[in-house]
Amino acid sequence: MSEKLEGAASLLTMLEDKADRKQITAAELAAVCCIVETCASDLDEVLEKLDF
């Protein structure tokens, strides 16, 4: 899961750099959202197993 979050953070950094020069596309944002949503879902499952 941490690798996915690191990847999402890296993508966000690249998108920030791109935003200085070009418009960010919906597909680019959707890719980051998908990664973050997957991580959130995975974390929910782990927390449920730990009874948090």
C-alpha positions in Angstrom: 0.0 0.0 0.0 2.8 2.4 0.8 4.2 1.9 -2.7 0.9 2.9 -4.2 0.7 6.1 -2.0 4.3 7.0 -2.9 3.4 6.5 -6.6 0.3 8.8 -6.1 2.5 11.4 -4.4 5.0 11.2 -7.3 2.2 11.6 -9.8 0.9 14.7 -7.9 4.3 16.2 -8.0 4.6 15.7 -11.7 1.1 17.2 -12.2 2.0 20.2 -10.1 5.1 20.8 -12.4 2.9 20.3 -15.5 0.3 22.7 -14.2 2.8 25.5 -14.4 3.0 25.1 -18.2 -0.1 23.1 -19.3 -3.6 22.1 -18.4 -4.0 18.9 -16.4 -6.4 16.5 -18.0 -9.3 14.7 -16.3 -7.6 11.4 -17.0 -4.5 12.4 -15.2 -6.5 13.4 -12.1 -8.6 10.3 -12.4 -5.5 8.1 -12.3 -4.3 9.7 -9.0 -7.8 9.5 -7.5 -8.0 5.8 -8.4 -4.8 5.0 -6.6 -5.8 7.0 -3.5 -9.3 5.4 -3.4 -7.7 1.9 -3.7 -5.3 2.7 -0.8 -8.2 4.0 1.3 -10.2 0.9 0.6 -7.2 -1.3 1.5 -6.7 0.6 4.7 -10.3 0.3 5.6 -10.1 -3.5 5.3 -6.9 -3.6 7.5 -8.5 -1.4 10.1 -11.7 -3.6 10.2 -9.6 -6.7 10.7 -7.8 -4.9 13.6 -11.2 -3.8 15.0 -10.5 -0.1 14.9 
